[in-house]
Amino acid sequence: MIKSELITLMADKNPHLTRHDLESVVNVIFEEISDTLSSGDRVEIRGFGSFSIKRRPARIGRNPRTGEAVSVPEKNVLYFKTGKNLRERLNHK
């Protein structure tokens, strides 16, 4: 699902709200999640999951084409852990 599909789905379920208003709501939510993660904090959405940042240390990697050693700088990566309700829905048979 892409953002425009999410907005369309929300508009179908909430006909009393304008598409423009729903687009603004979705944008604010995504901006707040991004800002919170950028500041190093964690975001938890109960029943869905939690987003956090993990630091990967610098390392020496290899260029797969040439085999040459390449320095890979440290970086932050996004980590998502599913919540209990989502995990149960995904594994429900």
N, C-alpha and C positions, 0 to 999 in steps of 0.2 A: 504494500500500500504506500502510495506517495502522499505528500501533504495535500495536494488538491483533491485527491480521492477522500481523504479524511474530512476535509471541509465539506465536500459534497454529501458525504454520509451524515455528518452532523446537521447539515441544512435540511436533509430529508427527514430526520428524526425530530427536528425543532423548527417547524414551519413558521413559528411566531418570531424567529430571529432572522435578521438579514444575513446574507452570505458574507457581506463586508464585515459585519460585526463578528461573525464566527471566524473569519480569516484573521481578524485582529486578535481574538482570544488565543487562537492557535499560535500565532506569532509571538505573543507575549509569553505564553507557556514555554515555548522553545528557547526564547531569549533568556528567560529566567534560569532555565536548566543550564544553558551554556554559560551564563555569567557565574552561576554558583560553582560549576565544575572548574571554570577558569580561575576562580579564587582559591581552588584547592579543597573546597568542601564537597561533601557527598550529597546526592539527591536520592531520596527514597520515596517511592510511590507504593503505598501499601497494597498488597495483593498482586502487584505487577512486577516490581523488582527495584533494584537500586543501582545507581550509576556512581562510579568512583573513578579516581585517577590513580594509576600505578606508574611508578617511575622505573624505566628500564635503564640500567647503567650502560655506560659507554663500553664498547667491545670491539674486537677485531673480527671482521667478517671476510668473506671471500667473494670476489666477482665470479659469478657462475660461468661466464663466458671465457675468461682468461685464467681464472684460478688465482689471480693476484690478490694479496691481502689488502683490505680496505678498512679504514677506521670508520666505525659507525658511532656517532655521538650519542650521548644519553638523551632520552626523550621521555615524554609523558604519553601514556596510552590510556584510552578509555576502557574501563572494565565494567561489564554488566552482569549482575547476578540476579537470576529470576526469583520472583517471590513465590511463596508456597502455592497460592491460588493459581497462578499462571502455570507453574510446573505441573500441578495436578491436571489442569485442563489440557496441557500438551501431551501428557502421558495417559490420559483417560482412554480406556479401550471399551 
